[in-house]
Amino acid sequence: MHVSTSAPARTGASARVLRWRVVDIVVASVIGVASGLIFLLWNIGYLGPKTLLEPLLPGLQGLLDGPWLFAGVLGALIIRKPGAAIYTELLAAVVSALVGNAWGGFLTIEAGIVQGLGAELIFLIFFYRRFSLPVAILAGAGAALAGGINNLILWYPGSDAAFTTIYLVSTVLSGAVIAGALSWVLARGLAATGALDRFASGREARARV
C-alpha cells in the first residue's frame, strides 16, 4: 500500500517558514526601535497640523494618525512571520513611552498593542501568504480602525456621531495610505537594494528585477 508523505512534508515546510529565526528577531527589533524614534519626532511634529485641522472640521485630526501606525505593517511586510506586526508596533510604542510623551507610558504601550493587533489580523486573514499592495493597504486600515476605536474610547468619550464618523474615516484613510501603501513602497525599496536578501520579501522583490 502506497502512503503519501507529501502533505506532512508540506505542513513541516510551512511550519519552518513561519518559525522565527534569530535574524528575524534582530531585524524586527531594528525596525521597531527605528520606528519608535520616528514616533518621537511625530509626537512633536503633528502639533502644528493638528491646530489647523481641528478648527477646520472636528475629527479631521485623524488624518495625522498614519505615522504612528506604520511600524507594524512594515515589520510584517519584511519579516512575514506571525506576530511581526504586533511585535514591531509594540516595540516602537515602548521606545516612545520610555522617552516620554503627552499620553503616558502605559496608554502608549496599550495603543501599540491595539494598533499592532489591527494590522496583524489582516495578515492572519490571508494566512501570512499574501503581502501585496492591497493587503498592505488593508493592514494599514486595520491598524487605524483598531487604534481609532481605542482613541475614541480613551480620549474622546461621549463624542457625537458626526465626530466619530469623521474621525474614523480620517484615521482609516491615513492608515491605509501612510501605514499601508507607503510601508509597502518602503519595503520594496529596501528589498531592491539587496538589504533584505535573507528574507522572502527581499528575494521575491529581487526576482522581479
N, C-alpha and C positions, 0 to 999 in steps of 0.2 A: 504494500500500500504506500502510495506516494504522499508524503506530508509536506505541504508548502511552508517554507520558512520566510517567505518574502514579507508577510505582514508584520511579524515580530521584528524583522530586520528594519523595516521602515519605522516602526514605533521606537526602536532603540536609537535610530539615526535622528529622529525628531527630538527625542529627549536630550541627546547630546547637543543639538543645535540650540536648544532653548536653555541649556545649562550655562550659568555664568562662569566665565574664566577670570583669571587674575587681571588680564588686560582689560576686560570689560569693566571690572570694578574700578581700576585706575582711571580709565578714560571717562567713565561716568562721573567719577569724583571730580575730575578736572572740569568737566562740563558744568557740574553743579556749583563748584566754587566760583568759576569764571562768571556764570550766570548770576550768582549772588552778588558779585561786585557790580554787575550791570544793574541789578535791582537797587543797590545802594545809590547809584547815580540817578536812577529814575525816581527814587523816593524824594529827591530834591527837584529834579528836572520837571516833574509833572505838575508842580505847584503853579507855574506860570500859565500853562494851557488850561488848567483847572479853573483858575479865576476868570478866564474868558468864556469857557463853555457853560459853567453853572448858571450864570445870569441869562445866557442866551436861551437855554432850554434845560430846566432841571431834569437830571437823569442822563444828559448827554455826556457827562464826565465818564460814563462807561467806555467811551471811545479810547480812553487813556489806559485801560487795564491791560492791553495786549503785552506790553513789555514785561509785565510780571508773570506772564503765563507761558513764555516760550521755552523755558528750561526743560520741562517735562516732555514736550513734543520733540524738541531737538535731541534730547537724550534717547528717546525711544527710536527715533529715525536712524540714529547712528548705531546704538547698541543692539536693537532688535531682540530684546530678551524680556520676558515677563518681569514687571516691577521696575523697569528702567525709567518710565515716566514719573512714577511716584518717587523713586529714589533721587533723581536729579532735581525735580521741583522741590522736594523736601529739603535737600541739602542746600539749595540756593536760598530757601527761606531761612534755614538755620544760620547761614552766613549773615543774612540781613538782620536777623534777630540778635545775633551776638554782637554785632557792631552797634546796633541800636537804631530805632526808628520811632515814628509817632504812634504806631499801633500796638506796641508792646510785644515782648518776646513770645509769649505763649500763643497769642492770637495770630502772630505772623507765621509761626510754625503750623498752627492748625489750618491756616489758609493754604499753606504749601501742600499739606496732605490732601485737602479737599480738591484743590486745583489739579494736583498730580493724578488723583483718582479719576477726575473727569476725563483727562486725556487717556489714562490707562485703559479705561473701559472701552474706548473706541478701538484701540489696538487689539484688545481682547475679543471684541465682537468679530474682528477679522482673523482671529486665531494667530495673531502675530505673523501673518504671512503676507499681508499687503501693506506697503509703505509708500504708496503713490501720492501724488499731489492731492487728489480728492480726499484720501484717508487722512493726510496731514491736516487739511483744512477742517475736516470733521473733528479731529483730535483737538485742534486749537479751539474750535467752537465748544467742544465738550468741556474743556478746561474752563473756558469762560462762563459757560452756563452754570457749572458747579460752583465756581468762585463767585459768580454774580448772585446766585441764590443765597450763598453763605454771607455775602456782604449785606444783602437786604435784611437778613435776619439779625446780624450783629450790629450793623452800622446805620441802617435805615429802617428801623422798626416802625410799623404803622404807616408806611408810605402808601399813598393812594394808587389807584390802578394806572393812572397816566404815568406817574413817575416810575412805577415798577416796570411797565411795558417799555418805556423809552430807555430805561437803564439796561434792562436785559437785552433788548435788541442791539443797543450800542455796544455793550461789552461782548456779546457773541460775535458781532461784526468785527470788532477789534481783535478778538481771539482768533477768528478764522483767518484774517489777513496777516496779522503780525506774528502771532504764535504759531499759526498753521502754515500758510503759504511761504512766509519769509524764512521760517525754520527749514522748510523743505529745500528752498533755494540755497540756504547756507550749508546744509548737509551735502547737497550735490556739489557745491563749490569746494568744500573741504575734500570730498571724495576725489574730485578731479585732480587735485594736487598730489594724490598718492598717499596722503597722510592717514587714510583710513583703510589701507590695503589689507590689514589684518582683520577687517570686518566685512561681513557680507554686503553691507551698504557701500563700502568702498570698492570692492571687487565688481559689484553689479554696475556701478557708475562707470568704472574704467573700461568694462567690457563693451559699453555702448560707444566709446570713443573710437 
